[in-house]
Amino acid sequence: MAGPLIVPVIALAHGVPALGSRSEPAAGLALGLALAVACTAYLLTWRRTTRVHRREAAFFLAGCVALAAALLWPLESLGEHSLAWHMVQHLLLMTVAAPLLILGLPMRLLLAPVVLRTSVRRRRSLSRGLRRCGDARWLGPGMTGLLVFWHLPVAVSAALASDTVHLLMHGSLLAVALPFWGAVLRAGSGQGASLAGAALLLFSTMGVMTLMGALLTLAARPLYPAYPLLEDQQLAGLIMWIPGALPFLAAGIWLGHRWVARGQ
């Protein structure tokens, strides 16, 4: 198993692509500007109101850092040449950036612009509507379906060949991961679905990731035309298989702790 461990060195030996590669000038700069605007708006809200706590602000800014690390240079460029780095991008998006952003964006902050301009009844209706978006009945199949689809060889090749498909890949994974972790965190705090439902959501998704990671690791030949190194594919599978499962396992343990605490 020593072979897969040298893949990052091989990727670096080919050189880190310079700023200005396929996804960089337009998409990368636009994303960087959007992150800067979001962080600025968040900090201004934090300073001018009492709706954001210091801990929530720290979570949100950490999520922005994780998001930037996943989608900007150099990791974005490395992901074009190595499936292992590509997998790191996906894990940063779905299991690091998404839960941190959710922890930093409480429901009261999301509703803040509406609170001042609408009635209590409409505000409650909007709040219920947002919570329905985190319904585990569609989040589980949506999360696992996107995971499987975007790791099909044809989908990966299309994403590497087109900026639009590439951004759609990352955007859709983040878009489904945000309500996914929102549902889990609300269940743990007693404001959403049952703890059992949230635990099922977590472990079913973790099971799919584990299975996909095992398939990539144990495959006898490269499965992706754009990534011809078998060692690279094996390392990507290991990353999905073991580190990729840890956030789900940690969240499951936390839910178990909450269940025990409520039963006492």
C-alpha positions as CSV (number, residue, x, y, z in Angstrom):
1,M,0.0,0.0,0.0
2,A,3.0,2.3,-0.2
3,G,2.3,3.1,-3.8
4,P,-0.8,5.3,-3.3
5,L,1.1,7.4,-0.7
6,I,3.5,8.8,-3.4
7,V,0.7,10.1,-5.6
8,P,0.7,13.7,-4.1
9,V,4.5,13.8,-4.7
10,I,3.9,12.7,-8.3
11,A,1.3,15.4,-8.8
12,L,3.6,18.1,-7.3
13,A,6.5,16.8,-9.5
14,H,4.4,17.8,-12.5
15,G,4.2,21.2,-11.0
16,V,1.3,23.1,-9.5
17,P,-0.6,24.6,-12.4
18,A,-0.3,28.4,-12.5
19,L,-3.2,30.8,-11.8
20,G,-5.0,31.0,-15.1
21,S,-5.7,27.3,-15.7
22,R,-9.0,26.0,-17.0
23,S,-11.2,27.1,-14.1
24,E,-9.3,30.0,-12.8
25,P,-9.6,33.4,-14.4
26,A,-13.3,33.8,-14.6
27,A,-14.8,31.2,-12.3
28,G,-12.1,31.4,-9.6
29,L,-12.1,35.2,-9.4
30,A,-15.9,35.3,-9.3
31,L,-16.0,32.8,-6.5
32,G,-13.3,34.7,-4.5
33,L,-15.3,37.9,-4.9
34,A,-18.5,36.2,-3.8
35,L,-16.8,34.8,-0.7
36,A,-15.4,38.2,0.1
37,V,-18.8,39.9,-0.3
38,A,-20.5,37.2,1.9
39,C,-17.9,37.5,4.7
40,T,-18.1,41.3,4.6
41,A,-21.9,41.3,4.8
42,Y,-21.8,38.7,7.6
43,L,-19.3,40.8,9.6
44,L,-21.3,44.0,9.1
45,T,-24.4,42.1,10.4
46,W,-22.4,40.9,13.4
47,R,-21.2,44.4,14.3
48,R,-24.5,46.2,13.9
49,T,-26.9,43.6,15.4
50,T,-27.0,41.1,18.2
51,R,-28.3,38.3,16.0
52,V,-24.8,36.7,15.5
53,H,-22.8,35.4,18.4
54,R,-19.0,35.3,18.4
55,R,-18.9,31.5,18.1
56,E,-21.3,31.5,15.2
57,A,-19.2,34.1,13.4
58,A,-16.1,32.0,14.0
59,F,-17.9,28.9,12.5
60,F,-19.0,30.9,9.4
61,L,-15.6,32.4,8.7
62,A,-14.0,29.0,9.1
63,G,-16.6,27.6,6.7
64,C,-15.6,30.3,4.2
65,V,-12.0,29.4,4.5
66,A,-12.7,25.7,3.9
67,L,-14.9,26.7,0.9
68,A,-12.1,28.8,-0.5
69,A,-9.5,26.1,0.1
70,A,-11.7,23.6,-1.8
71,L,-12.6,25.7,-4.8
72,L,-9.7,28.0,-5.4
73,W,-6.0,27.7,-6.5
74,P,-4.0,25.6,-5.8
75,L,-6.3,22.7,-4.8
76,E,-8.6,23.4,-7.7
77,S,-5.8,23.1,-10.2
78,L,-4.3,20.0,-8.5
79,G,-7.8,18.4,-8.7
80,E,-7.6,18.6,-12.5
81,H,-4.6,16.3,-12.5
82,S,-5.2,14.0,-9.5
83,L,-8.3,12.1,-8.5
84,A,-7.1,12.1,-4.9
85,W,-7.0,15.9,-4.7
86,H,-10.3,16.0,-6.5
87,M,-11.7,13.8,-3.7
88,V,-10.2,16.1,-1.1
89,Q,-12.1,19.0,-2.7
90,H,-15.4,17.1,-2.4
91,L,-14.8,16.2,1.2
92,L,-13.9,19.7,2.1
93,L,-17.1,20.9,0.5
94,M,-19.5,18.4,1.9
95,T,-18.1,17.5,5.3
96,V,-16.1,20.5,6.4
97,A,-17.4,23.7,4.7
98,A,-21.1,22.8,4.7
99,P,-21.5,22.0,8.5
100,L,-19.4,25.0,9.5
101,L,-21.5,27.3,7.4
102,I,-24.7,25.9,8.8
103,L,-23.3,26.3,12.4
104,G,-22.6,29.9,11.5
105,L,-25.9,30.7,9.8
106,P,-28.7,30.2,12.4
107,M,-32.3,30.3,11.3
108,R,-32.9,33.6,13.0
109,L,-30.1,35.2,10.9
110,L,-31.5,33.8,7.7
111,L,-34.9,35.2,8.5
112,A,-33.5,38.6,9.7
113,P,-34.2,40.6,6.5
114,V,-37.8,39.2,6.6
115,V,-38.5,39.8,10.3
116,L,-38.7,43.5,9.9
117,R,-41.0,43.5,6.9
118,T,-43.6,40.8,7.5
119,S,-46.2,39.6,10.0
120,V,-45.6,36.9,12.6
121,R,-47.8,34.5,10.7
122,R,-45.9,34.9,7.4
123,R,-42.6,34.7,9.3
124,R,-43.6,31.4,10.8
125,S,-44.8,30.1,7.5
126,L,-41.4,30.9,5.9
127,S,-39.6,29.3,8.8
128,R,-41.6,26.1,8.3
129,G,-41.0,26.2,4.6
130,L,-37.2,26.4,5.1
131,R,-37.3,23.5,7.6
132,R,-39.2,21.4,5.1
133,C,-36.2,21.8,2.7
134,G,-34.3,19.8,5.3
135,D,-36.7,16.9,5.2
136,A,-34.7,13.6,5.6
137,R,-37.1,11.9,3.1
138,W,-35.5,13.7,0.2
139,L,-32.1,14.6,1.7
140,G,-30.9,11.0,2.0
141,P,-31.6,10.0,-1.6
142,G,-30.5,13.4,-2.9
143,M,-27.2,13.3,-1.1
144,T,-26.4,9.7,-2.1
145,G,-27.7,10.1,-5.6
146,L,-25.5,13.1,-6.2
147,L,-22.5,11.4,-4.7
148,V,-22.9,8.4,-7.0
149,F,-23.7,10.5,-10.1
150,W,-20.7,12.9,-9.8
151,H,-18.3,10.0,-9.3
152,L,-19.3,8.2,-12.4
153,P,-16.5,8.3,-15.0
154,V,-18.6,10.0,-17.6
155,A,-19.6,12.8,-15.1
156,V,-16.0,13.3,-14.0
157,S,-14.8,13.6,-17.6
158,A,-17.6,16.1,-18.4
159,A,-16.7,18.2,-15.4
160,L,-13.0,18.3,-16.3
161,A,-13.9,19.3,-19.9
162,S,-16.3,22.1,-19.1
163,D,-16.2,25.0,-16.6
164,T,-20.0,25.1,-16.5
165,V,-20.3,21.4,-15.6
166,H,-17.4,21.7,-13.2
167,L,-19.1,24.5,-11.2
168,L,-22.4,22.6,-11.4
169,M,-20.7,19.6,-9.8
170,H,-19.3,21.5,-6.9
171,G,-22.4,23.8,-6.5
172,S,-24.8,20.9,-6.4
173,L,-22.8,18.9,-3.9
174,L,-22.6,22.0,-1.6
175,A,-26.3,22.8,-2.2
176,V,-27.4,19.4,-0.9
177,A,-24.8,19.2,1.9
178,L,-26.0,22.4,3.5
179,P,-29.6,21.2,4.3
180,F,-28.3,17.7,5.0
181,W,-26.1,19.0,7.9
182,G,-28.8,21.5,8.8
183,A,-31.3,18.6,9.4
184,V,-28.7,16.7,11.4
185,L,-27.9,19.7,13.7
186,R,-31.5,20.6,14.2
187,A,-32.3,17.0,15.2
188,G,-29.5,17.1,17.7
189,S,-30.8,20.3,19.2
190,G,-34.4,19.0,19.4
191,Q,-35.8,21.4,16.7
192,G,-36.2,19.1,13.7
193,A,-36.5,15.4,12.8
194,S,-36.2,12.6,15.3
195,L,-32.7,11.6,16.4
196,A,-33.3,8.1,14.9
197,G,-34.2,9.7,11.5
198,A,-31.1,11.9,11.6
199,A,-28.9,8.9,12.6
200,L,-30.4,6.9,9.7
201,L,-29.6,9.8,7.3
202,L,-26.0,9.9,8.5
203,F,-25.2,6.3,8.4
204,S,-26.9,5.5,5.1
205,T,-24.9,8.3,3.5
206,M,-21.7,7.1,5.2
207,G,-22.5,3.6,4.0
208,V,-22.7,4.7,0.4
209,M,-19.4,6.7,0.7
210,T,-17.7,3.7,2.3
211,L,-18.9,1.4,-0.5
212,M,-17.7,3.8,-3.2
213,G,-14.4,4.3,-1.5
214,A,-13.9,0.5,-1.3
215,L,-14.7,0.1,-5.0
216,L,-12.2,2.7,-6.0
217,T,-9.5,1.3,-3.7
218,L,-9.9,-2.3,-4.7
219,A,-10.5,-1.9,-8.4
220,A,-7.9,-3.7,-10.5
221,R,-7.7,-1.0,-13.2
222,P,-8.2,2.7,-13.5
223,L,-11.9,3.6,-14.0
224,Y,-11.5,7.2,-15.0
225,P,-9.9,8.1,-18.4
226,A,-9.0,11.5,-17.2
227,Y,-7.0,10.0,-14.2
228,P,-5.0,7.1,-15.6
229,L,-2.9,6.3,-12.6
230,L,-4.2,3.3,-10.6
231,E,-2.3,4.5,-7.5
232,D,-4.0,7.8,-7.7
233,Q,-7.4,6.1,-7.9
234,Q,-6.6,3.9,-4.9
235,L,-5.6,6.9,-2.8
236,A,-8.8,8.7,-3.8
237,G,-10.7,5.6,-2.7
238,L,-8.9,5.5,0.6
239,I,-9.6,9.2,1.2
240,M,-13.3,8.6,0.6
241,W,-13.4,5.4,2.5
242,I,-11.7,6.4,5.8
243,P,-11.3,10.1,6.3
244,G,-14.6,10.7,4.4
245,A,-16.5,8.6,6.9
246,L,-15.1,10.3,10.0
247,P,-17.3,13.4,10.0
248,F,-20.4,11.2,9.7
249,L,-19.3,8.9,12.4
250,A,-18.5,11.8,14.7
251,A,-21.9,13.3,14.1
252,G,-23.5,9.9,14.8
253,I,-21.7,9.7,18.1
254,W,-22.9,13.2,19.0
255,L,-26.5,12.3,18.2
256,G,-26.1,9.2,20.3
257,H,-24.9,11.3,23.2
258,R,-27.9,13.7,22.7
259,W,-30.2,10.7,22.8
260,V,-28.7,9.4,26.0
261,A,-28.9,12.9,27.6
262,R,-32.6,13.3,26.7
263,G,-33.4,9.8,28.1
264,Q,-31.9,10.7,31.5
